[in-house]
């Protein structure tokens, strides 16, 4: 099996497509965080890469990958096909299970926007193989049908000025099983673009993975 470099662009064969990813492997890694991006986003997401780099400094490896190929992404509806995105995340996670340098590490999910829903659907299938979940500005309400089956520690982070998404997260929070927490970052909008707000997301995420990604 090919040895994975500590930081490289990789190809992940899923069914009949090759998904591109950015893999960071830390020395003596404490776990792997797989990112599930929101609609129209991918491995180059500046916000998710910021969080991944923050996690790397704390000893966590990470994988950011495109859930859709370039051709698939041109079809707008694919970006909101939660079933398709969930299947891609599940199969990519199963790919991680088979990589020698990653196989024995605990795995967590970081989902943004619609990616949070695909992460929760994936957890409902993979069960205890996933140890912790973080959602940033996510839409966990899109996974409402499986939320009561989720007993993986789940953190929902929402911007304080993202009023519509706060309401949707509050509805989903009630349905979630297991350990859960809803963090509202005051003064932040949906993309956490205000000074210091994305750093706050990274801090909260790191604390959660420190506690539960074991």
C-alpha positions as CSV (number, residue, x, y, z in Angstrom):
1,X,0.0,0.0,0.0
2,X,1.3,3.5,-0.9
3,X,2.7,5.5,2.0
4,X,0.8,8.7,2.5
5,X,2.9,11.9,2.7
6,X,2.3,14.2,5.7
7,X,0.7,16.8,3.4
8,X,-0.3,16.1,-0.1
9,X,-3.1,16.2,-2.7
10,X,-4.5,12.8,-3.1
11,X,-7.1,10.9,-5.2
12,X,-9.7,8.8,-3.5
13,X,-11.3,6.2,-5.8
14,X,-15.1,6.0,-5.0
15,X,-17.2,3.8,-7.3
16,X,-16.4,5.0,-10.8
17,X,-15.0,8.5,-9.9
18,X,-11.8,9.9,-8.4
19,X,-12.4,12.5,-5.7
20,X,-9.6,14.9,-4.9
21,X,-8.5,15.6,-1.4
22,X,-6.0,17.5,0.8
23,X,-4.5,15.3,3.5
24,X,-2.6,16.5,6.5
25,X,-1.0,13.9,8.7
26,X,0.6,15.0,12.0
27,X,3.3,13.2,13.7
28,X,2.0,11.1,16.6
29,X,-1.5,12.0,15.5
30,X,-4.3,12.0,18.1
31,X,-7.0,11.4,15.5
32,X,-8.3,12.2,12.0
33,X,-10.9,14.9,11.3
34,X,-12.7,14.4,8.0
35,X,-14.3,17.6,6.6
36,X,-17.7,17.5,4.9
37,X,-18.1,20.7,3.0
38,X,-21.2,22.8,2.3
39,X,-22.9,23.3,-1.1
40,X,-20.5,24.4,-3.8
41,X,-17.4,24.2,-1.5
42,X,-14.5,21.7,-1.5
43,X,-11.0,21.0,-0.4
44,X,-9.8,24.5,-1.1
45,X,-12.3,26.1,1.3
46,X,-10.4,28.9,3.1
47,X,-12.6,28.6,6.2
48,X,-12.3,24.8,6.6
49,X,-8.5,24.9,5.8
50,X,-8.1,27.4,8.6
51,X,-9.8,25.1,11.0
52,X,-7.8,22.1,9.7
53,X,-4.5,24.0,10.2
54,X,-5.6,25.0,13.7
55,X,-6.4,21.3,14.5
56,X,-3.0,20.3,13.0
57,X,-1.2,22.5,15.5
58,X,-3.1,20.6,18.2
59,X,-2.0,17.2,16.9
60,X,-5.0,16.2,14.7
61,X,-4.6,15.0,11.2
62,X,-7.3,16.0,8.7
63,X,-8.8,15.2,5.3
64,X,-10.5,17.8,3.2
65,X,-11.9,16.4,0.0
66,X,-14.3,17.3,-2.9
67,X,-17.6,15.4,-2.4
68,X,-18.3,16.0,-6.1
69,X,-16.2,15.9,-9.2
70,X,-15.9,19.1,-11.3
71,X,-18.3,17.6,-13.8
72,X,-20.8,16.7,-11.1
73,X,-20.5,20.1,-9.4
74,X,-21.7,21.8,-12.6
75,X,-25.1,20.3,-11.9
76,X,-26.5,22.6,-9.3
77,X,-28.9,20.1,-7.8
78,X,-26.0,17.7,-6.9
79,X,-24.8,20.2,-4.3
80,X,-28.0,19.6,-2.3
81,X,-28.3,15.9,-2.9
82,X,-27.8,14.9,0.7
83,X,-28.1,11.2,-0.1
84,X,-25.3,11.4,-2.7
85,X,-23.1,13.5,-0.4
86,X,-23.6,11.2,2.5
87,X,-22.7,8.1,0.4
88,X,-19.5,9.8,-0.7
89,X,-18.6,10.7,2.8
90,X,-19.2,7.1,4.0
91,X,-17.1,5.6,1.3
92,X,-14.3,8.1,1.8
93,X,-14.4,7.2,5.5
94,X,-14.1,3.6,4.6
95,X,-11.1,4.5,2.4
96,X,-9.5,6.1,5.5
97,X,-10.1,2.9,7.5
98,X,-7.9,1.1,5.0
99,X,-4.9,3.5,5.0
100,X,-2.0,2.1,7.1
101,X,-1.1,5.5,8.7
102,X,-4.7,6.3,9.6
103,X,-6.4,3.0,10.2
104,X,-6.0,2.9,14.0
105,X,-6.8,6.5,14.7
106,X,-10.1,7.7,16.0
107,X,-12.2,9.6,13.4
108,X,-14.3,12.7,13.8
109,X,-16.4,14.7,11.3
110,X,-16.4,18.5,10.8
111,X,-19.5,19.5,8.7
112,X,-20.3,22.9,7.3
113,X,-23.7,24.0,5.9
114,X,-25.3,21.1,4.1
115,X,-22.1,19.1,4.9
116,X,-23.3,18.8,8.5
117,X,-26.4,16.9,7.3
118,X,-24.3,14.5,5.3
119,X,-22.0,14.0,8.3
120,X,-24.9,13.1,10.5
121,X,-26.4,10.7,8.0
122,X,-22.9,9.1,7.7
123,X,-22.8,8.7,11.5
124,X,-26.1,7.0,11.5
125,X,-24.6,4.4,9.2
126,X,-21.1,4.0,10.6
127,X,-22.3,4.3,14.3
128,X,-19.4,4.0,16.8
129,X,-16.7,4.1,14.1
130,X,-17.1,7.9,14.3
131,X,-16.2,9.4,17.7
132,X,-17.2,13.0,17.5
133,X,-19.0,15.5,15.2
134,X,-18.7,19.3,14.9
135,X,-21.1,21.4,12.8
136,X,-20.2,25.0,11.7
137,X,-23.1,27.0,10.5
138,X,-24.6,23.7,9.6
139,X,-28.0,22.4,8.6
140,X,-28.5,19.4,10.9
141,X,-32.2,19.8,10.4
142,X,-31.8,18.3,6.9
143,X,-30.9,15.0,8.7
144,X,-33.9,15.2,11.1
145,X,-35.0,11.7,10.2
146,X,-31.9,10.1,11.8
147,X,-31.1,12.6,14.6
148,X,-32.7,10.5,17.4
149,X,-30.3,7.6,16.4
150,X,-27.2,9.7,16.8
151,X,-25.4,9.1,20.1
152,X,-22.0,10.4,19.0
153,X,-20.9,13.6,20.9
154,X,-22.1,16.4,18.6
155,X,-21.3,20.1,18.8
156,X,-23.4,22.6,16.8
157,X,-21.7,26.0,16.3
158,X,-23.8,28.9,14.9
159,X,-23.2,32.6,14.4
160,X,-25.2,34.8,16.7
161,X,-26.5,36.9,13.8
162,X,-27.4,33.9,11.7
163,X,-30.9,33.9,13.0
164,X,-32.6,31.5,10.6
165,X,-29.9,28.9,11.1
166,X,-30.0,29.3,14.9
167,X,-33.7,28.4,14.8
168,X,-33.0,25.3,12.6
169,X,-30.2,24.2,14.8
170,X,-32.3,24.6,17.9
171,X,-34.9,22.3,16.4
172,X,-32.3,19.7,15.5
173,X,-30.6,20.0,18.9
174,X,-33.8,18.8,20.6
175,X,-33.9,15.7,18.5
176,X,-30.2,14.7,18.8
177,X,-29.4,11.9,21.1
178,X,-26.3,11.4,23.3
179,X,-23.9,14.1,24.4
180,X,-24.6,17.4,22.6
181,X,-24.0,21.1,22.8
182,X,-25.1,24.2,21.0
183,X,-22.6,27.1,20.9
184,X,-23.8,30.4,19.6
185,X,-20.9,32.7,18.6
186,X,-22.1,36.3,19.4
187,X,-21.6,38.8,16.6
188,X,-20.9,36.2,13.9
189,X,-22.8,35.8,10.7
190,X,-23.2,32.6,8.7
191,X,-19.7,32.5,7.3
192,X,-18.0,33.7,10.5
193,X,-16.1,36.3,8.5
194,X,-15.9,38.9,11.3
195,X,-12.6,39.4,13.0
196,X,-11.8,36.6,15.5
197,X,-15.0,34.6,14.8
198,X,-13.5,31.8,12.8
199,X,-10.7,31.5,15.3
200,X,-13.4,31.0,17.9
201,X,-14.9,28.2,15.8
202,X,-11.5,26.6,15.6
203,X,-11.0,26.9,19.4
204,X,-14.4,25.4,20.2
205,X,-13.9,22.6,17.6
206,X,-10.5,21.7,19.1
207,X,-11.9,21.6,22.6
208,X,-14.6,19.2,21.5
209,X,-12.2,16.9,19.6
210,X,-9.8,17.1,22.5
211,X,-12.6,15.8,24.8
212,X,-14.2,13.2,22.6
213,X,-11.9,12.1,19.8
214,X,-10.3,9.4,21.7
